[in-house]
Amino acid sequence: MSLSKRFIGHLKTITTHKFLVMKLCFKCGLYMQGLLHDLSKYSPVEFFNGVRYYQGYRSPIDEEKEEIGYSKAWLHHKGRNKHHWEYWLDFNLNGQLIAPLAMPYNYIIESVLDKIAASKVYRGKDYTDDYPLYYFEKGNSKNIMHQYNAKQFKELLSYLAINGEEKALAHYAKLYKDFKKSKRLK
């Protein structure tokens, strides 16, 4: 694939994804997170690596990892975007073990919306509301992430798979409203 096709394809993919997540965030009341979602994808390290490894049917991060064993773009991205559970990994007090941390609930919801949008972008007409749950369950992230995060992801994605997107978004909006209310009461 030519460089210009990869450039345009990658720009279209990340912009479509960003606007889809923004739309979903707005439906759930996450206005600022929707506006700021994934802006780092337009930074040089993420954008140009995305162009270099662009294929159109999956994340360029996967291709970069296969080629060089890790992804510079992913290391940059996960360290700047709190909706990724990998952002919430730290060393324990002894500095010897990686300790997963519980994510604030608003970032869990944004992450679920991110998974929905990514599934729609990469699956296209083959997207179904159960695919984000399938993708989550087939990965090994739930073995590493904080138990609270894994439980919330599974519950929210299961709700989507069972009830469909419209009901799920209304449910997520209510959960986020309750989360904000509980934070104000503390």
Phi and psi restraints in degrees (value plus and minus 20) as a CYANA .aco file:
   2 SER   PHI     -89.9   -49.9
   2 SER   PSI     137.8   177.8
   3 LEU   PHI     -78.9   -38.9
   3 LEU   PSI     -62.7   -22.7
   4 SER   PHI     -85.0   -45.0
   4 SER   PSI     -57.4   -17.4
   5 LYS   PHI     -88.6   -48.6
   5 LYS   PSI     -59.1   -19.1
   6 ARG   PHI     -85.9   -45.9
   6 ARG   PSI     -62.3   -22.3
   7 PHE   PHI     -79.5   -39.5
   7 PHE   PSI     -72.9   -32.9
   8 ILE   PHI     -85.7   -45.7
   8 ILE   PSI     -62.3   -22.3
   9 GLY   PHI     -81.4   -41.4
   9 GLY   PSI     -65.6   -25.6
  10 HIS   PHI     -86.7   -46.7
  10 HIS   PSI     -64.8   -24.8
  11 LEU   PHI     -78.6   -38.6
  11 LEU   PSI     -64.0   -24.0
  12 LYS   PHI     -84.0   -44.0
  12 LYS   PSI     -63.4   -23.4
  13 THR   PHI     -82.8   -42.8
  13 THR   PSI     -70.4   -30.4
  14 ILE   PHI     -90.3   -50.3
  14 ILE   PSI     -52.2   -12.2
  15 THR   PHI     -93.0   -53.0
  15 THR   PSI     -61.7   -21.7
  16 THR   PHI     -79.5   -39.5
  16 THR   PSI     -66.3   -26.3
  17 HIS   PHI     -80.3   -40.3
  17 HIS   PSI     -68.1   -28.1
  18 LYS   PHI     -79.3   -39.3
  18 LYS   PSI     -65.2   -25.2
  19 PHE   PHI     -90.9   -50.9
  19 PHE   PSI     -51.3   -11.3
  20 LEU   PHI     -88.2   -48.2
  20 LEU   PSI     -64.1   -24.1
  21 VAL   PHI     -82.7   -42.7
  21 VAL   PSI     -61.5   -21.5
  22 MET   PHI     -79.4   -39.4
  22 MET   PSI     -65.5   -25.5
  23 LYS   PHI     -79.8   -39.8
  23 LYS   PSI     -65.1   -25.1
  24 LEU   PHI     -85.7   -45.7
  24 LEU   PSI     -61.8   -21.8
  25 CYS   PHI     -80.7   -40.7
  25 CYS   PSI     -63.6   -23.6
  26 PHE   PHI     -81.0   -41.0
  26 PHE   PSI     -58.5   -18.5
  27 LYS   PHI     -85.6   -45.6
  27 LYS   PSI     -42.0    -2.0
  28 CYS   PHI    -122.4   -82.4
  28 CYS   PSI     -19.9    20.1
  29 GLY   PHI      68.6   108.6
  29 GLY   PSI     -11.6    28.4
  30 LEU   PHI    -114.6   -74.6
  30 LEU   PSI      46.0    86.0
  31 TYR   PHI     -85.9   -45.9
  31 TYR   PSI     -71.5   -31.5
  32 MET   PHI     -85.6   -45.6
  32 MET   PSI     -61.1   -21.1
  33 GLN   PHI     -84.2   -44.2
  33 GLN   PSI     -56.3   -16.3
  34 GLY   PHI     -83.7   -43.7
  34 GLY   PSI     -62.1   -22.1
  35 LEU   PHI     -87.1   -47.1
  35 LEU   PSI     -59.6   -19.6
  36 LEU   PHI    -110.2   -70.2
  36 LEU   PSI     -28.1    11.9
  37 HIS   PHI     -73.4   -33.4
  37 HIS   PSI     105.9   145.9
  38 ASP   PHI      37.9    77.9
  38 ASP   PSI       7.4    47.4
  39 LEU   PHI     -81.1   -41.1
  39 LEU   PSI     -46.3    -6.3
  40 SER   PHI     -84.1   -44.1
  40 SER   PSI     -38.2     1.8
  41 LYS   PHI     -84.6   -44.6
  41 LYS   PSI     -35.9     4.1
  42 TYR   PHI    -115.4   -75.4
  42 TYR   PSI     -19.5    20.5
  43 SER   PHI     -93.6   -53.6
  43 SER   PSI     135.6   175.6
  44 PRO   PHI     -74.9   -34.9
  44 PRO   PSI     -67.5   -27.5
  45 VAL   PHI     -84.2   -44.2
  45 VAL   PSI     -60.6   -20.6
  46 GLU   PHI     -96.6   -56.6
  46 GLU   PSI     -64.5   -24.5
  47 PHE   PHI     -87.0   -47.0
  47 PHE   PSI     -70.9   -30.9
  48 PHE   PHI     -91.6   -51.6
  48 PHE   PSI     -51.3   -11.3
  49 ASN   PHI     -88.5   -48.5
  49 ASN   PSI     -56.1   -16.1
  50 GLY   PHI     -81.7   -41.7
  50 GLY   PSI     -61.3   -21.3
  51 VAL   PHI     -84.9   -44.9
  51 VAL   PSI     -66.7   -26.7
  52 ARG   PHI     -78.4   -38.4
  52 ARG   PSI     -60.8   -20.8
  53 TYR   PHI    -123.8   -83.8
  53 TYR   PSI      -8.0    32.0
  54 TYR   PHI     -83.8   -43.8
  54 TYR   PSI     115.2   155.2
  55 GLN   PHI    -147.7  -107.7
  55 GLN   PSI     -45.4    -5.4
  56 GLY   PHI      80.0   120.0
  56 GLY   PSI     -39.3     0.7
  57 TYR   PHI    -136.0   -96.0
  57 TYR   PSI     -23.8    16.2
  58 ARG   PHI    -177.5  -137.5
  58 ARG   PSI     152.0   192.0
  59 SER   PHI     -85.9   -45.9
  59 SER   PSI     115.4   155.4
  60 PRO   PHI     -80.8   -40.8
  60 PRO   PSI     -42.5    -2.5
  61 ILE   PHI     -78.2   -38.2
  61 ILE   PSI     -62.0   -22.0
  62 ASP   PHI     -82.4   -42.4
  62 ASP   PSI     -62.5   -22.5
  63 GLU   PHI     -85.2   -45.2
  63 GLU   PSI     -62.8   -22.8
  64 GLU   PHI     -82.0   -42.0
  64 GLU   PSI     -61.5   -21.5
  65 LYS   PHI     -83.1   -43.1
  65 LYS   PSI     -60.6   -20.6
  66 GLU   PHI     -85.1   -45.1
  66 GLU   PSI     -57.3   -17.3
  67 GLU   PHI     -97.2   -57.2
  67 GLU   PSI     -65.2   -25.2
  68 ILE   PHI    -136.7   -96.7
  68 ILE   PSI     -22.5    17.5
  69 GLY   PHI      75.4   115.4
  69 GLY   PSI     -30.4     9.6
  70 TYR   PHI    -179.0  -139.0
  70 TYR   PSI     155.9   195.9
  71 SER   PHI    -148.2  -108.2
  71 SER   PSI      96.5   136.5
  72 LYS   PHI     -81.4   -41.4
  72 LYS   PSI     -59.8   -19.8
  73 ALA   PHI     -82.6   -42.6
  73 ALA   PSI     -63.3   -23.3
  74 TRP   PHI     -87.4   -47.4
  74 TRP   PSI     -62.2   -22.2
  75 LEU   PHI     -79.7   -39.7
  75 LEU   PSI     -60.2   -20.2
  76 HIS   PHI     -86.9   -46.9
  76 HIS   PSI     -67.1   -27.1
  77 HIS   PHI     -84.0   -44.0
  77 HIS   PSI     -70.5   -30.5
  78 LYS   PHI     -87.8   -47.8
  78 LYS   PSI     -43.1    -3.1
  79 GLY   PHI    -101.7   -61.7
  79 GLY   PSI     -24.5    15.5
  80 ARG   PHI    -143.8  -103.8
  80 ARG   PSI     -22.7    17.3
  81 ASN   PHI    -147.6  -107.6
  81 ASN   PSI      86.9   126.9
  82 LYS   PHI     -89.7   -49.7
  82 LYS   PSI     -29.5    10.5
  83 HIS   PHI    -101.1   -61.1
  83 HIS   PSI     -22.1    17.9
  84 HIS   PHI    -117.2   -77.2
  84 HIS   PSI     108.0   148.0
  85 TRP   PHI     -81.3   -41.3
  85 TRP   PSI     -46.1    -6.1
  86 GLU   PHI     -86.6   -46.6
  86 GLU   PSI     -43.4    -3.4
  87 TYR   PHI     -80.3   -40.3
  87 TYR   PSI     -51.4   -11.4
  88 TRP   PHI    -114.5   -74.5
  88 TRP   PSI      13.8    53.8
  89 LEU   PHI    -127.5   -87.5
  89 LEU   PSI     118.9   158.9
  90 ASP   PHI    -169.2  -129.2
  90 ASP   PSI     146.8   186.8
  91 PHE   PHI     -98.6   -58.6
  91 PHE   PSI     129.7   169.7
  92 ASN   PHI     -91.1   -51.1
  92 ASN   PSI     159.3   199.3
  93 LEU   PHI     -81.3   -41.3
  93 LEU   PSI     -47.2    -7.2
  94 ASN   PHI    -101.8   -61.8
  94 ASN   PSI     -29.7    10.3
  95 GLY   PHI      51.9    91.9
  95 GLY   PSI      -2.5    37.5
  96 GLN   PHI    -125.8   -85.8
  96 GLN   PSI     -52.8   -12.8
  97 LEU   PHI    -138.9   -98.9
  97 LEU   PSI     124.6   164.6
  98 ILE   PHI     -94.7   -54.7
  98 ILE   PSI     108.3   148.3
  99 ALA   PHI    -133.8   -93.8
  99 ALA   PSI     100.2   140.2
 100 PRO   PHI     -95.3   -55.3
 100 PRO   PSI     122.9   162.9
 101 LEU   PHI    -132.2   -92.2
 101 LEU   PSI     130.4   170.4
 102 ALA   PHI     -91.3   -51.3
 102 ALA   PSI     114.0   154.0
 103 MET   PHI    -103.4   -63.4
 103 MET   PSI     125.3   165.3
 104 PRO   PHI     -80.5   -40.5
 104 PRO   PSI     125.0   165.0
 105 TYR   PHI     -80.7   -40.7
 105 TYR   PSI     -55.6   -15.6
 106 ASN   PHI     -81.7   -41.7
 106 ASN   PSI     -53.2   -13.2
 107 TYR   PHI     -96.9   -56.9
 107 TYR   PSI     -49.3    -9.3
 108 ILE   PHI     -83.7   -43.7
 108 ILE   PSI     -65.9   -25.9
 109 ILE   PHI     -82.5   -42.5
 109 ILE   PSI     -65.1   -25.1
 110 GLU   PHI     -79.9   -39.9
 110 GLU   PSI     -59.0   -19.0
 111 SER   PHI     -84.5   -44.5
 111 SER   PSI     -61.1   -21.1
 112 VAL   PHI     -82.8   -42.8
 112 VAL   PSI     -63.6   -23.6
 113 LEU   PHI     -84.0   -44.0
 113 LEU   PSI     -56.3   -16.3
 114 ASP   PHI     -81.7   -41.7
 114 ASP   PSI     -62.4   -22.4
 115 LYS   PHI     -85.3   -45.3
 115 LYS   PSI     -59.8   -19.8
 116 ILE   PHI     -82.2   -42.2
 116 ILE   PSI     -69.4   -29.4
 117 ALA   PHI     -83.5   -43.5
 117 ALA   PSI     -63.9   -23.9
 118 ALA   PHI     -82.7   -42.7
 118 ALA   PSI     -60.3   -20.3
 119 SER   PHI     -82.8   -42.8
 119 SER   PSI     -61.4   -21.4
 120 LYS   PHI     -85.9   -45.9
 120 LYS   PSI     -63.0   -23.0
 121 VAL   PHI     -85.8   -45.8
 121 VAL   PSI     -66.9   -26.9
 122 TYR   PHI    -102.6   -62.6
 122 TYR   PSI     -47.9    -7.9
 123 ARG   PHI    -109.3   -69.3
 123 ARG   PSI     -43.6    -3.6
 124 GLY   PHI      38.5    78.5
 124 GLY   PSI    -150.2  -110.2
 125 LYS   PHI     -86.7   -46.7
 125 LYS   PSI     -33.3     6.7
 126 ASP   PHI    -108.2   -68.2
 126 ASP   PSI     -17.3    22.7
 127 TYR   PHI     -86.5   -46.5
 127 TYR   PSI     118.1   158.1
 128 THR   PHI    -154.7  -114.7
 128 THR   PSI     136.7   176.7
 129 ASP   PHI     -86.8   -46.8
 129 ASP   PSI     -33.0     7.0
 130 ASP   PHI    -111.0   -71.0
 130 ASP   PSI     -29.2    10.8
 131 TYR   PHI     -85.0   -45.0
 131 TYR   PSI     -63.8   -23.8
 132 PRO   PHI     -77.2   -37.2
 132 PRO   PSI     -57.5   -17.5
 133 LEU   PHI     -86.6   -46.6
 133 LEU   PSI     -64.8   -24.8
 134 TYR   PHI     -77.0   -37.0
 134 TYR   PSI     -66.9   -26.9
 135 TYR   PHI     -82.2   -42.2
 135 TYR   PSI     -62.3   -22.3
 136 PHE   PHI     -82.4   -42.4
 136 PHE   PSI     -66.7   -26.7
 137 GLU   PHI     -90.0   -50.0
 137 GLU   PSI     -49.8    -9.8
 138 LYS   PHI     -97.2   -57.2
 138 LYS   PSI     -41.2    -1.2
 139 GLY   PHI     -99.3   -59.3
 139 GLY   PSI     147.2   187.2
 140 ASN   PHI    -120.4   -80.4
 140 ASN   PSI     -12.5    27.5
 141 SER   PHI     -79.8   -39.8
 141 SER   PSI     -55.6   -15.6
 142 LYS   PHI     -85.4   -45.4
 142 LYS   PSI     -36.4     3.6
 143 ASN   PHI     -99.9   -59.9
 143 ASN   PSI     -38.0     2.0
 144 ILE   PHI    -130.0   -90.0
 144 ILE   PSI     -56.4   -16.4
 145 MET   PHI     -89.0   -49.0
 145 MET   PSI     142.1   182.1
 146 HIS   PHI     -76.9   -36.9
 146 HIS   PSI     121.1   161.1
 147 GLN   PHI     -77.4   -37.4
 147 GLN   PSI     -58.1   -18.1
 148 TYR   PHI     -81.2   -41.2
 148 TYR   PSI     -66.1   -26.1
 149 ASN   PHI     -81.6   -41.6
 149 ASN   PSI     -68.0   -28.0
 150 ALA   PHI     -79.7   -39.7
 150 ALA   PSI     -62.4   -22.4
 151 LYS   PHI     -82.9   -42.9
 151 LYS   PSI     -65.4   -25.4
 152 GLN   PHI     -85.6   -45.6
 152 GLN   PSI     -64.4   -24.4
 153 PHE   PHI     -77.5   -37.5
 153 PHE   PSI     -68.4   -28.4
 154 LYS   PHI     -81.7   -41.7
 154 LYS   PSI     -64.5   -24.5
 155 GLU   PHI     -83.7   -43.7
 155 GLU   PSI     -66.8   -26.8
 156 LEU   PHI     -87.9   -47.9
 156 LEU   PSI     -61.5   -21.5
 157 LEU   PHI     -91.1   -51.1
 157 LEU   PSI     -53.3   -13.3
 158 SER   PHI     -85.5   -45.5
 158 SER   PSI     -61.0   -21.0
 159 TYR   PHI     -79.0   -39.0
 159 TYR   PSI     -63.7   -23.7
 160 LEU   PHI     -80.6   -40.6
 160 LEU   PSI     -67.8   -27.8
 161 ALA   PHI     -82.0   -42.0
 161 ALA   PSI     -57.0   -17.0
 162 ILE   PHI    -102.7   -62.7
 162 ILE   PSI     -60.6   -20.6
 163 ASN   PHI    -125.8   -85.8
 163 ASN   PSI     -31.6     8.4
 164 GLY   PHI      68.0   108.0
 164 GLY   PSI     145.9   185.9
 165 GLU   PHI     -85.5   -45.5
 165 GLU   PSI     -65.2   -25.2
 166 GLU   PHI     -79.5   -39.5
 166 GLU   PSI     -69.0   -29.0
 167 LYS   PHI     -86.8   -46.8
 167 LYS   PSI     -58.5   -18.5
 168 ALA   PHI     -83.0   -43.0
 168 ALA   PSI     -65.1   -25.1
 169 LEU   PHI     -83.5   -43.5
 169 LEU   PSI     -59.1   -19.1
 170 ALA   PHI     -84.0   -44.0
 170 ALA   PSI     -60.5   -20.5
 171 HIS   PHI     -84.1   -44.1
 171 HIS   PSI     -66.2   -26.2
 172 TYR   PHI     -82.8   -42.8
 172 TYR   PSI     -59.3   -19.3
 173 ALA   PHI     -82.2   -42.2
 173 ALA   PSI     -61.7   -21.7
 174 LYS   PHI     -85.8   -45.8
 174 LYS   PSI     -63.2   -23.2
 175 LEU   PHI     -81.6   -41.6
 175 LEU   PSI     -61.2   -21.2
 176 TYR   PHI     -86.6   -46.6
 176 TYR   PSI     -60.8   -20.8
 177 LYS   PHI     -80.7   -40.7
 177 LYS   PSI     -64.7   -24.7
 178 ASP   PHI     -83.3   -43.3
 178 ASP   PSI     -59.6   -19.6
 179 PHE   PHI     -81.3   -41.3
 179 PHE   PSI     -66.8   -26.8
 180 LYS   PHI     -82.6   -42.6
 180 LYS   PSI     -60.9   -20.9
 181 LYS   PHI     -83.4   -43.4
 181 LYS   PSI     -62.8   -22.8
 182 SER   PHI     -86.1   -46.1
 182 SER   PSI     -53.9   -13.9
 183 LYS   PHI     -87.2   -47.2
 183 LYS   PSI     -57.7   -17.7
 184 ARG   PHI     -89.4   -49.4
 184 ARG   PSI     -48.8    -8.8
 185 LEU   PHI     -97.5   -57.5
 185 LEU   PSI     -36.1     3.9
